[in-house]
């Protein structure tokens, strides 16, 4: 967006702006602008190119950026909205990174807690040999083992849901 604003303020045509963006930004976004540049050079209408470009972005910030580009072609005062959108995108990126970091720590903690009964059993069996008898022959011992396996199963299911959220 900063590149677009700088080029727009200099009065460059949309084709040149898209070419500059495609060279300065890495893929996949750079490729999208390169394709849009090619479409503009080959004679496609600006509205068609911007509509096609908008469909290539899978988040609402990309779509808003393209809409602001469309509006800036009609009204130069729209350029004042770009810094606000840039700030919103940067805040969104920061929140997303913090969220991913927090979720990964919580996933690790949940994994350790789900596996904790196994080393606890091994340590207890070495320290107190009657632990094996308790686990194998009593109702409560078998219940502890069953609940341990259920907790692992529940962890796997919840972990899959958490990965989809990220």
HUUR-V312658 format. One record per helix or strand of 3 or more residues. SS is the DSSP state (a for helix, b for strand). FROM is the first residue (numbers start at 1). LEN is the number of residues. Records with the same first field share a line. If there is no record, write none. Layout:
SS = FROM-LEN / FROM-LEN
//
This chain:
a = 2-8 / 14-11 / 29-13 / 46-11 / 60-15 / 76-52 / 130-8 / 139-27
//
